[in-house]
Amino acid sequence: MATTNSKGVEDFKNSMSLLKSFLDSYEKGDSLIYLPMAVELRKLLCEKQDSPLIERVIPGIELYKLHSTELFANNPNLLEGLQNFMPGRIALSPGKLPTFDLLISKQSERMKVELWVNQMFFKEGITVRELIKSVADKLAAHADKNYNDTLIHCRNWTFNDVECQILGIYGISKFIYDFVNLEYPEYILI
């Protein structure tokens, strides 16, 4: 009989495998794949009961702080009147969906997962957690009647007809997958 720990490891490996599959599908042109990506991210990073799956499997894990968090901490005046920002870099390839890579702190500073998901994302009042949970809870796992403020903001801000919540979920998924693949490759199914 499998133990809770081995089940958690199996769930984590499955999540990594799903993220890789979702990222590949997005890069082949399927923008709607961001919906199940958000559900996996919610499981990996945002669960409050017990702890997020990533912490249960890799206790003490710390993720790289976003460059934007460092930038705004050192220059809070940049937030005055700021309507939108991208915490990373958008890349374009002819005939393909835009992709988005998060930029990390120049100091390669690390943060506990709880702090990492509470970093500002797109604008004040939206965090990594808020973006993930909004997409997962209101668009992917449920069919709510209305959008919340986070989704209203994101749907009104597009890049090459791709709404920013799609780019954000893609970028977070890519960051998490790449981070685990580089630092904890034993959790990547081959």
C-alpha positions in Angstrom: 0.0 0.0 0.0 1.4 3.4 -1.0 2.2 5.9 1.8 0.9 9.5 1.7 4.5 10.6 1.0 4.8 8.3 -2.1 1.3 9.4 -3.2 2.5 13.0 -2.9 5.6 12.3 -5.0 3.5 10.5 -7.6 1.0 13.5 -7.7 3.9 15.9 -8.0 5.6 14.0 -10.8 2.2 13.8 -12.6 1.8 17.5 -12.2 5.2 18.2 -13.7 4.4 15.8 -16.6 1.1 17.6 -17.2 2.7 21.0 -17.1 5.2 19.9 -19.7 2.5 18.6 -21.9 0.4 21.8 -21.5 3.4 24.0 -22.3 4.1 22.0 -25.4 0.5 22.3 -26.5 0.5 26.0 -25.9 3.7 26.4 -27.9 2.0 24.5 -30.8 -0.9 27.1 -30.8 -3.5 25.9 -28.2 -4.1 29.0 -26.1 -7.0 27.4 -24.2 -4.6 24.9 -22.5 -3.9 27.7 -20.0 -7.0 26.7 -18.2 -5.8 23.2 -17.0 -2.4 24.8 -16.5 -4.0 27.1 -13.8 -5.6 24.1 -12.1 -2.2 22.4 -11.8 -0.6 25.6 -10.5 -3.3 25.9 -7.9 -2.5 22.4 -6.7 1.2 23.0 -6.8 1.4 26.5 -5.3 -1.8 27.7 -3.7 -3.3 25.0 -1.5 -3.8 26.2 2.0 -5.0 22.9 3.6 -1.9 21.1 4.7 0.5 23.0 2.3 1.0 23.4 -1.4 2.0 20.1 -3.1 5.4 21.5 -4.1 6.2 22.1 -0.4 4.9 18.7 0.7 7.2 16.9 -1.7 10.2 19.3 -1.5 10.1 20.6 2.1 11.9 24.0 2.5 11.8 24.7 -1.3 12.5 28.3 -2.2 11.7 29.9 -5.5 13.5 32.8 -7.2 12.1 36.2 -6.4 10.7 38.1 -9.3 12.7 40.9 -10.7 9.7 43.2 -10.5 9.4 42.6 -6.7 13.0 43.6 -6.3 12.5 46.6 -8.6 9.4 48.0 -6.8 11.0 47.4 -3.4 14.0 49.5 -4.4 11.9 52.1 -6.3 8.4 52.3 -4.8 7.8 55.6 -6.7 7.5 53.5 -9.8 4.1 52.2 -8.6 2.6 55.7 -8.6 0.0 55.7 -11.4 1.1 52.4 -12.7 -1.8 50.7 -14.5 -0.1 47.6 -15.9 3.3 45.9 -15.9 4.7 42.6 -17.2 6.9 40.8 -14.7 8.9 39.3 -17.5 9.7 39.2 -21.2 7.3 38.5 -24.1 8.7 36.7 -27.1 7.2 36.5 -30.6 7.7 34.0 -33.3 5.9 34.4 -36.7 2.7 32.3 -36.8 2.9 31.3 -33.2 1.3 32.4 -29.9 3.4 34.9 -27.9 5.3 33.3 -25.0 6.2 34.9 -21.7 9.2 34.3 -19.5 9.3 35.6 -15.9 12.4 37.6 -15.0 14.0 36.7 -11.7 15.8 38.9 -9.2 19.2 40.1 -10.3 20.5 38.9 -7.0 19.0 35.4 -7.6 17.3 35.9 -4.3 15.0 33.1 -3.1 11.7 33.1 -1.3 9.5 30.6 0.5 6.5 29.5 -1.6 4.0 31.4 0.6 5.8 34.7 0.0 6.5 33.9 -3.7 2.8 33.5 -4.5 2.0 36.8 -2.8 4.2 38.8 -5.1 2.5 41.5 -7.2 1.7 40.4 -10.7 0.4 42.8 -13.5 -0.6 45.6 -11.1 -1.1 46.4 -7.4 -3.9 44.3 -6.0 -3.1 41.3 -8.2 -0.7 38.6 -6.9 0.6 35.4 -8.4 -1.9 33.5 -6.2 -4.8 35.8 -7.1 -4.1 35.3 -10.8 -3.8 31.5 -10.5 -6.9 31.1 -8.3 -9.0 33.5 -10.4 -8.2 31.5 -13.6 -8.5 28.1 -11.9 -11.6 28.8 -9.8 -13.6 31.1 -12.1 -12.7 29.9 -15.6 -11.2 26.3 -15.5 -12.8 24.4 -12.6 -16.1 26.3 -12.4 -18.3 28.3 -14.8 -19.0 31.4 -12.7 -21.5 33.9 -14.0 -19.2 36.9 -13.6 -15.5 37.7 -13.9 -13.8 39.0 -10.8 -11.7 42.3 -10.8 -8.5 40.3 -11.6 -10.0 38.7 -14.7 -11.7 41.9 -15.9 -8.3 43.6 -15.7 -6.6 40.8 -17.6 -9.2 40.4 -20.3 -8.9 44.1 -21.1 -5.1 43.9 -21.5 -4.0 41.9 -24.5 -0.9 41.3 -26.5 -1.4 40.1 -30.1 -5.0 39.2 -29.2 -3.8 37.0 -26.3 -5.2 38.2 -22.9 -2.6 38.8 -20.2 -4.0 36.1 -17.9 -3.1 33.5 -20.6 0.5 34.8 -20.8 0.7 35.0 -17.0 -0.4 31.4 -16.5 1.9 30.2 -19.3 4.9 32.2 -17.8 4.3 30.8 -14.2 3.9 27.3 -15.5 7.1 27.5 -17.6 9.0 29.0 -14.6 7.9 26.2 -12.3 8.5 23.4 -14.8 12.0 24.8 -15.7 12.9 25.4 -12.1 12.0 21.8 -11.0 13.6 20.3 -14.1 16.9 22.1 -13.4 17.1 21.9 -9.6 15.0 18.7 -8.9 15.2 16.6 -12.0 14.4 13.4 -10.1 10.7 14.6 -10.2 10.6 14.9 -13.9 9.1 11.8 -15.7 11.0 10.9 -18.8 
